[in-house]
Amino acid sequence: MQNNHSDEIEIMRIASEIRRYLGNHPQGVDTIDGITKWWLPQQRIEESSLLVQQALDYLVSESRIERITSLDGKYLYFDSNSVHGEQKH
């Protein structure tokens, strides 16, 4: 699926909000559902799951966050540097 320019801008904005959330909550770990429901509304954003997924995929591809598969098969997203006690700025 190809993104149009406005989608790309939204994806970058969402990615920035996810990084901001993790900066304020360094131990944060959640699924896309939790991120959409709990992390982004705290940043005063309501986003579509598709755009949130694309933002998460972007952050993973840029090694800004990590993704692991939980026992129930859902992906969990987190900032591995913060989880291990380090923080990148």
OpenMM code with the backbone's topology and positions (N, CA, C; nanometers):
from openmm import Vec3, app, unit

residues = "MET GLN ASN ASN HIS SER ASP GLU ILE GLU ILE MET ARG ILE ALA SER GLU ILE ARG ARG TYR LEU GLY ASN HIS PRO GLN GLY VAL ASP THR ILE ASP GLY ILE THR LYS TRP TRP LEU PRO GLN GLN ARG ILE GLU GLU SER SER LEU LEU VAL GLN GLN ALA LEU ASP TYR LEU VAL SER GLU SER ARG ILE GLU ARG ILE THR SER LEU ASP GLY LYS TYR LEU TYR PHE ASP SER ASN SER VAL HIS GLY GLU GLN LYS HIS".split()
positions = [
    Vec3(0.0844, -0.1184, 0.0000),
    Vec3(0.0000, 0.0000, 0.0000),
    Vec3(0.0887, 0.1245, 0.0000),
    Vec3(0.0583, 0.2149, -0.0852),
    Vec3(0.1369, 0.3375, -0.0983),
    Vec3(0.0716, 0.4488, -0.0157),
    Vec3(0.1536, 0.5231, 0.0554),
    Vec3(0.1046, 0.6346, 0.1360),
    Vec3(0.1065, 0.7617, 0.0535),
    Vec3(0.0044, 0.8446, 0.0728),
    Vec3(0.0112, 0.9763, 0.0104),
    Vec3(0.0897, 1.0691, 0.1034),
    Vec3(0.1204, 1.1870, 0.0560),
    Vec3(0.2047, 1.2803, 0.1323),
    Vec3(0.1440, 1.3151, 0.2680),
    Vec3(0.0129, 1.3376, 0.2738),
    Vec3(-0.0485, 1.3736, 0.4022),
    Vec3(-0.0424, 1.2567, 0.5002),
    Vec3(-0.0545, 1.1313, 0.4501),
    Vec3(-0.0393, 1.0155, 0.5385),
    Vec3(0.1027, 1.0083, 0.5933),
    Vec3(0.2012, 1.0345, 0.5086),
    Vec3(0.3401, 1.0310, 0.5538),
    Vec3(0.3654, 1.1346, 0.6623),
    Vec3(0.3074, 1.2514, 0.6478),
    Vec3(0.3207, 1.3552, 0.7507),
    Vec3(0.2568, 1.3078, 0.8808),
    Vec3(0.1390, 1.2480, 0.8715),
    Vec3(0.0702, 1.1963, 0.9904),
    Vec3(0.1509, 1.0849, 1.0559),
    Vec3(0.2076, 0.9956, 0.9754),
    Vec3(0.2876, 0.8859, 1.0293),
    Vec3(0.4069, 0.9408, 1.1062),
    Vec3(0.4745, 1.0408, 1.0518),
    Vec3(0.5887, 1.1013, 1.1209),
    Vec3(0.5443, 1.1713, 1.2494),
    Vec3(0.4276, 1.2356, 1.2467),
    Vec3(0.3754, 1.3024, 1.3663),
    Vec3(0.3432, 1.1997, 1.4745),
    Vec3(0.2782, 1.0905, 1.4349),
    Vec3(0.2446, 0.9851, 1.5312),
    Vec3(0.3723, 0.9237, 1.5876),
    Vec3(0.4700, 0.8979, 1.5001),
    Vec3(0.5978, 0.8422, 1.5457),
    Vec3(0.6620, 0.9349, 1.6488),
    Vec3(0.6561, 1.0636, 1.6252),
    Vec3(0.7106, 1.1608, 1.7194),
    Vec3(0.6367, 1.1562, 1.8526),
    Vec3(0.5054, 1.1422, 1.8490),
    Vec3(0.4265, 1.1351, 1.9724),
    Vec3(0.4574, 1.0071, 2.0498),
    Vec3(0.4797, 0.8966, 1.9788),
    Vec3(0.5158, 0.7716, 2.0458),
    Vec3(0.6507, 0.7878, 2.1146),
    Vec3(0.7472, 0.8475, 2.0460),
    Vec3(0.8785, 0.8716, 2.1068),
    Vec3(0.8664, 0.9660, 2.2269),
    Vec3(0.7808, 1.0676, 2.2161),
    Vec3(0.7598, 1.1593, 2.3284),
    Vec3(0.7021, 1.0830, 2.4478),
    Vec3(0.6040, 0.9972, 2.4214),
    Vec3(0.5449, 0.9180, 2.5297),
    Vec3(0.6527, 0.8330, 2.5969),
    Vec3(0.7344, 0.7648, 2.5163),
    Vec3(0.8388, 0.6804, 2.5741),
    Vec3(0.9432, 0.7627, 2.6480),
    Vec3(0.9663, 0.8848, 2.6047),
    Vec3(1.0565, 0.9727, 2.6782),
    Vec3(1.0030, 1.0063, 2.8163),
    Vec3(0.8712, 1.0228, 2.8270),
    Vec3(0.8067, 1.0529, 2.9549),
    Vec3(0.7779, 0.9282, 3.0371),
    Vec3(0.7722, 0.8116, 2.9715),
    Vec3(0.7418, 0.6836, 3.0367),
    Vec3(0.8428, 0.5804, 2.9872),
    Vec3(0.9687, 0.5890, 3.0314),
    Vec3(1.0747, 0.5067, 2.9745),
    Vec3(1.0535, 0.3561, 2.9887),
    Vec3(0.9740, 0.3134, 3.0831),
    Vec3(0.9499, 0.1703, 3.0998),
    Vec3(0.8263, 0.1231, 3.0230),
    Vec3(0.7680, 0.2095, 2.9400),
    Vec3(0.6461, 0.1765, 2.8659),
    Vec3(0.6657, 0.0610, 2.7688),
    Vec3(0.5737, -0.0354, 2.7742),
    Vec3(0.5700, -0.1497, 2.6828),
    Vec3(0.4235, -0.1775, 2.6545),
    Vec3(0.3842, -0.1880, 2.5263),
    Vec3(0.2431, -0.2142, 2.4980),
    Vec3(0.2246, -0.2642, 2.3559),
    Vec3(0.1033, -0.3125, 2.3285),
    Vec3(0.0621, -0.3560, 2.1953),
    Vec3(0.0108, -0.2355, 2.1177),
    Vec3(-0.0153, -0.2550, 1.9882),
    Vec3(-0.0724, -0.1457, 1.9094),
    Vec3(-0.2056, -0.1015, 1.9679),
    Vec3(-0.2868, -0.1968, 2.0172),
    Vec3(-0.4153, -0.1587, 2.0769),
    Vec3(-0.3950, -0.0705, 2.1990),
    Vec3(-0.3021, -0.1087, 2.2858),
    Vec3(-0.2745, -0.0283, 2.4041),
    Vec3(-0.2145, 0.1068, 2.3704),
    Vec3(-0.1257, 0.1083, 2.2725),
    Vec3(-0.0642, 0.2346, 2.2306),
    Vec3(-0.1701, 0.3284, 2.1757),
    Vec3(-0.2581, 0.2753, 2.0911),
    Vec3(-0.3644, 0.3579, 2.0329),
    Vec3(-0.4615, 0.4063, 2.1397),
    Vec3(-0.4956, 0.3176, 2.2335),
    Vec3(-0.5970, 0.3518, 2.3346),
    Vec3(-0.5413, 0.4362, 2.4488),
    Vec3(-0.4195, 0.4056, 2.4939),
    Vec3(-0.3695, 0.4683, 2.6160),
    Vec3(-0.2572, 0.5682, 2.5938),
    Vec3(-0.1636, 0.5403, 2.5065),
    Vec3(-0.0496, 0.6308, 2.4909),
    Vec3(-0.0879, 0.7551, 2.4134),
    Vec3(-0.1499, 0.7372, 2.2988),
    Vec3(-0.1766, 0.8519, 2.2118),
    Vec3(-0.2855, 0.9441, 2.2646),
    Vec3(-0.3936, 0.8924, 2.3246),
    Vec3(-0.4904, 0.9872, 2.3817),
    Vec3(-0.4279, 1.0764, 2.4891),
    Vec3(-0.3282, 1.0239, 2.5605),
    Vec3(-0.2601, 1.1079, 2.6591),
    Vec3(-0.1863, 1.2212, 2.5906),
    Vec3(-0.1532, 1.2031, 2.4655),
    Vec3(-0.0881, 1.3084, 2.3883),
    Vec3(-0.1931, 1.3908, 2.3123),
    Vec3(-0.3209, 1.3692, 2.3437),
    Vec3(-0.4346, 1.4393, 2.2811),
    Vec3(-0.4462, 1.4091, 2.1317),
    Vec3(-0.4311, 1.2824, 2.0991),
    Vec3(-0.4408, 1.2403, 1.9599),
    Vec3(-0.5364, 1.1221, 1.9508),
    Vec3(-0.6175, 1.1221, 1.8501),
    Vec3(-0.6960, 1.0045, 1.8158),
    Vec3(-0.6540, 0.9647, 1.6759),
    Vec3(-0.6019, 0.8469, 1.6615),
    Vec3(-0.5454, 0.8043, 1.5345),
    Vec3(-0.6083, 0.6742, 1.4875),
    Vec3(-0.6013, 0.6507, 1.3590),
    Vec3(-0.6442, 0.5229, 1.3051),
    Vec3(-0.5370, 0.4187, 1.3345),
    Vec3(-0.5791, 0.2952, 1.3558),
    Vec3(-0.4844, 0.1873, 1.3830),
    Vec3(-0.3862, 0.1688, 1.2682),
    Vec3(-0.4312, 0.1881, 1.1454),
    Vec3(-0.3428, 0.1716, 1.0301),
    Vec3(-0.2269, 0.2710, 1.0347),
    Vec3(-0.2560, 0.3980, 1.0617),
    Vec3(-0.1493, 0.4982, 1.0689),
    Vec3(-0.0585, 0.4736, 1.1888),
    Vec3(-0.1167, 0.4306, 1.3006),
    Vec3(-0.0348, 0.3996, 1.4181),
    Vec3(0.0579, 0.2829, 1.3854),
    Vec3(0.0050, 0.1793, 1.3183),
    Vec3(0.0889, 0.0651, 1.2813),
    Vec3(0.2025, 0.1083, 1.1894),
    Vec3(0.1728, 0.1948, 1.0952),
    Vec3(0.2767, 0.2425, 1.0040),
    Vec3(0.3818, 0.3244, 1.0790),
    Vec3(0.3396, 0.4027, 1.1767),
    Vec3(0.4350, 0.4791, 1.2574),
    Vec3(0.5222, 0.3851, 1.3404),
    Vec3(0.4617, 0.2815, 1.3984),
    Vec3(0.5388, 0.1839, 1.4754),
    Vec3(0.6377, 0.1098, 1.3857),
    Vec3(0.5929, 0.0694, 1.2669),
    Vec3(0.6820, 0.0019, 1.1717),
    Vec3(0.7999, 0.0917, 1.1353),
    Vec3(0.7725, 0.2204, 1.1153),
    Vec3(0.8789, 0.3165, 1.0842),
    Vec3(0.9800, 0.3233, 1.1990),
    Vec3(0.9307, 0.3367, 1.3227),
    Vec3(1.0203, 0.3468, 1.4375),
    Vec3(1.1039, 0.2203, 1.4538),
    Vec3(1.0448, 0.1032, 1.4295),
    Vec3(1.1194, -0.0228, 1.4356),
    Vec3(1.2260, -0.0250, 1.3260),
    Vec3(1.1892, 0.0143, 1.2043),
    Vec3(1.2844, 0.0116, 1.0924),
    Vec3(1.4015, 0.1072, 1.1141),
    Vec3(1.3782, 0.2138, 1.1895),
    Vec3(1.4832, 0.3111, 1.2205),
    Vec3(1.5567, 0.2774, 1.3505),
    Vec3(1.5245, 0.1611, 1.4099),
    Vec3(1.5848, 0.1150, 1.5362),
    Vec3(1.5619, 0.2127, 1.6508),
    Vec3(1.4509, 0.2852, 1.6464),
    Vec3(1.4163, 0.3787, 1.7546),
    Vec3(1.3405, 0.3072, 1.8659),
    Vec3(1.2654, 0.2020, 1.8307),
    Vec3(1.1970, 0.1171, 1.9274),
    Vec3(1.2151, -0.0274, 1.8816),
    Vec3(1.1814, -0.1216, 1.9708),
    Vec3(1.1883, -0.2627, 1.9352),
    Vec3(1.0503, -0.3247, 1.9420),
    Vec3(1.0381, -0.4372, 1.8703),
    Vec3(0.9118, -0.5115, 1.8679),
    Vec3(0.9452, -0.6569, 1.8996),
    Vec3(0.8696, -0.7137, 1.9946),
    Vec3(0.8803, -0.8561, 2.0233),
    Vec3(0.7404, -0.9155, 2.0157),
    Vec3(0.7341, -1.0460, 2.0003),
    Vec3(0.6058, -1.1150, 1.9953),
    Vec3(0.5773, -1.1742, 2.1324),
    Vec3(0.4595, -1.1425, 2.1879),
    Vec3(0.4204, -1.1951, 2.3181),
    Vec3(0.3712, -1.3389, 2.3025),
    Vec3(0.3456, -1.4054, 2.4137),
    Vec3(0.2996, -1.5440, 2.4107),
    Vec3(0.1677, -1.5610, 2.3372),
    Vec3(0.0834, -1.4574, 2.3372),
    Vec3(-0.0453, -1.4678, 2.2673),
    Vec3(-0.0353, -1.4278, 2.1202),
    Vec3(0.0869, -1.4019, 2.0730),
    Vec3(0.1080, -1.3716, 1.9318),
    Vec3(0.0996, -1.2244, 1.8952),
    Vec3(0.0648, -1.1389, 1.9903),
    Vec3(0.0586, -0.9949, 1.9631),
    Vec3(0.1974, -0.9345, 1.9772),
    Vec3(0.2209, -0.8300, 1.8993),
    Vec3(0.3475, -0.7585, 1.9100),
    Vec3(0.3440, -0.6641, 2.0289),
    Vec3(0.4577, -0.6547, 2.0978),
    Vec3(0.4788, -0.5557, 2.2031),
    Vec3(0.5877, -0.4611, 2.1555),
    Vec3(0.5691, -0.3326, 2.1803),
    Vec3(0.6623, -0.2292, 2.1360),
    Vec3(0.7202, -0.1595, 2.2577),
    Vec3(0.8501, -0.1281, 2.2527),
    Vec3(0.9152, -0.0630, 2.3658),
    Vec3(1.0462, -0.0006, 2.3208),
    Vec3(1.0982, 0.0873, 2.4036),
    Vec3(1.2294, 0.1481, 2.3812),
    Vec3(1.3301, 0.0624, 2.4560),
    Vec3(1.4027, -0.0212, 2.3853),
    Vec3(1.4934, -0.1169, 2.4496),
    Vec3(1.6017, -0.0479, 2.5310),
    Vec3(1.6455, 0.0686, 2.4899),
    Vec3(1.7485, 0.1392, 2.5656),
    Vec3(1.6976, 0.1817, 2.7018),
    Vec3(1.5741, 0.2258, 2.7099),
    Vec3(1.5173, 0.2667, 2.8382),
    Vec3(1.4903, 0.1470, 2.9267),
    Vec3(1.4457, 0.0368, 2.8680),
    Vec3(1.4173, -0.0837, 2.9454),
    Vec3(1.5450, -0.1355, 3.0102),
    Vec3(1.6578, -0.1179, 2.9426),
    Vec3(1.7852, -0.1650, 2.9955),
    Vec3(1.8593, -0.0580, 3.0746),
    Vec3(1.7910, 0.0494, 3.1090),
    Vec3(1.8491, 0.1513, 3.1940),
    Vec3(1.9277, 0.2588, 3.1227),
    Vec3(1.9312, 0.2547, 2.9912),
    Vec3(2.0000, 0.3579, 2.9146),
    Vec3(1.8947, 0.4455, 2.8499),
    Vec3(1.9296, 0.5674, 2.8186),
    Vec3(1.8374, 0.6532, 2.7450),
    Vec3(1.9128, 0.7282, 2.6381),
    Vec3(1.8581, 0.7223, 2.5151),
    Vec3(1.9141, 0.8006, 2.4049),
    Vec3(1.8324, 0.9275, 2.3921),
    Vec3(1.8965, 1.0359, 2.3576),
    Vec3(1.8226, 1.1609, 2.3351),
    Vec3(1.8454, 1.2096, 2.1979),
] * unit.nanometer
topology = app.Topology()
chain = topology.addChain("A")
for resn in residues:
    res = topology.addResidue(resn, chain)
    for name in ("N", "CA", "C"):
        topology.addAtom(name, app.Element.getBySymbol(name[0]), res)
